[in-house]
Every structure is written in C-alpha cells, then in structure tokens.
C-alpha cells in the first residue's frame, strides 16, 4: 500500500468554502465509482481556513497518470471537476493545470525511532 498527501487551497470566501464542504457531504456516485475503480483504497480530505489536505491510500500499482486518463474520458467526473473549479484556488507553486499538489514527507515517527 502507498500513501500520498496533497494540498490545495480554496478561494478565500466563507460562502464558497461552505458550499465546497456541502458538496463533499454528497459526492456524486460516478465520482465515487471513479475513485473506487482506480486502485484507491481510502481517500480523506481535511480542511482548515482556506487550505485543504488530501490523504490517499492506494494499491502499490496505483498511478496518478492512469487515474487522470480515466477521469478525462468520464463526462460526469469532468463535470464534477469543473464544478469544483468554482471553489478551488491554485497554489502559487503548482505546475500548469495542476490542482492538488503532491506534498513531500519530511518526518516519519516510526522511522525516526530506528
């Protein structure tokens, strides 16, 4: 199993942030199926202020590129992504067309104990 952590900001507007959270209380079935069918075992989003933190646990063979390719051919996933664009703010250091930015792990308690 692999674990990835990613970050993304929301537009700094309380009404939009509340709407974004509300959408995630009832994610569309097609989006949930896309997640489930792409070797993602668990996905969690955490929020504070206008910052989001995403934890994704996957199989060892998971690929972000494969997930993105499958999502590109799903009209419903693309519709969801366009809807989410209304709320999301690209991080200043993100690559072109990159929403969620992969974070680097800098500390691991278990590994630090030797």
C-alpha positions as CSV (number, residue, x, y, z in Angstrom):
1,X,0.0,0.0,0.0
2,X,1.1,3.5,-0.8
3,X,0.1,6.8,0.9
4,X,0.1,10.2,-0.8
5,X,-0.6,13.6,0.8
6,X,-1.6,16.5,-1.4
7,X,-2.5,20.2,-0.7
8,X,-4.9,22.6,-2.4
9,X,-6.3,26.0,-1.4
10,X,-9.9,27.2,-1.6
11,X,-10.9,30.6,-2.7
12,X,-10.9,32.7,0.5
13,X,-14.7,33.2,0.6
14,X,-16.6,31.7,3.5
15,X,-19.8,31.1,1.5
16,X,-17.8,29.3,-1.2
17,X,-15.9,27.3,1.4
18,X,-19.2,26.2,3.0
19,X,-20.6,25.2,-0.4
20,X,-17.5,23.2,-1.2
21,X,-17.8,21.3,2.1
22,X,-21.5,20.7,1.4
23,X,-20.7,19.2,-2.0
24,X,-18.3,16.7,-0.3
25,X,-21.1,15.5,2.0
26,X,-22.8,14.1,-1.0
27,X,-20.2,13.4,-3.7
28,X,-21.8,12.2,-6.9
29,X,-22.0,8.4,-7.3
30,X,-20.0,8.5,-10.6
31,X,-17.1,10.3,-8.9
32,X,-17.1,7.8,-6.0
33,X,-17.1,5.0,-8.6
34,X,-14.1,6.6,-10.4
35,X,-12.2,6.7,-7.1
36,X,-13.1,3.1,-6.2
37,X,-12.2,1.8,-9.7
38,X,-8.7,3.4,-9.8
39,X,-7.0,1.4,-7.1
40,X,-7.6,4.0,-4.4
41,X,-8.3,2.2,-1.2
42,X,-9.0,5.2,1.0
43,X,-9.3,9.0,0.5
44,X,-9.7,11.7,3.1
45,X,-9.8,15.5,2.8
46,X,-9.1,17.7,5.8
47,X,-9.9,21.4,5.9
48,X,-8.8,24.5,7.8
49,X,-9.3,28.1,6.8
50,X,-8.9,28.0,3.0
51,X,-6.4,25.1,3.0
52,X,-7.2,21.5,2.0
53,X,-5.1,18.5,2.8
54,X,-5.8,15.2,1.0
55,X,-4.6,11.8,2.1
56,X,-4.9,9.0,-0.5
57,X,-4.0,5.3,0.2
58,X,-3.6,3.2,-2.8
59,X,-2.5,-0.2,-4.1
60,X,1.2,-0.5,-4.9
61,X,0.3,-0.3,-8.7
62,X,-1.7,2.9,-8.5
63,X,-0.7,5.6,-10.9
64,X,-1.9,9.3,-10.9
65,X,-1.4,9.3,-14.7
66,X,-3.7,6.3,-15.1
67,X,-6.3,7.9,-12.8
68,X,-6.1,11.2,-14.8
69,X,-6.5,9.4,-18.1
70,X,-9.6,7.5,-16.9
71,X,-11.1,10.7,-15.5
72,X,-10.6,12.6,-18.8
73,X,-13.0,10.2,-20.6
74,X,-15.7,10.4,-17.9
75,X,-18.2,13.2,-18.6
76,X,-19.5,13.1,-15.1
77,X,-16.1,13.3,-13.5
78,X,-15.2,16.2,-15.8
79,X,-18.5,17.9,-14.8
80,X,-17.6,17.5,-11.1
81,X,-14.1,18.9,-11.7
82,X,-15.5,21.9,-13.5
83,X,-17.9,22.5,-10.6
84,X,-15.0,22.2,-8.1
85,X,-13.0,24.8,-10.0
86,X,-15.5,27.4,-8.8
87,X,-14.2,26.9,-5.2
88,X,-10.6,25.9,-5.7
89,X,-7.6,28.2,-5.8
90,X,-4.4,27.0,-7.4
91,X,-1.3,27.0,-5.2
92,X,1.3,29.6,-6.4
93,X,3.9,26.9,-7.0
94,X,1.6,24.5,-8.8
95,X,2.5,23.4,-12.3
96,X,0.2,24.5,-15.2
97,X,-3.2,22.7,-15.0
98,X,-2.2,21.2,-11.6
99,X,-4.8,21.4,-8.8
100,X,-3.8,19.2,-6.0
101,X,-0.1,19.4,-5.3
102,X,1.8,16.3,-4.0
103,X,3.5,17.0,-0.7
104,X,6.9,15.7,0.4
105,X,7.1,13.7,3.6
106,X,9.8,15.2,5.8
107,X,9.2,13.3,9.1
108,X,8.2,9.7,10.0
109,X,8.0,8.9,13.7
110,X,8.4,5.2,13.2
111,X,11.4,5.6,11.0
112,X,13.0,8.1,13.4
113,X,13.0,5.6,16.3
114,X,15.3,3.4,14.3
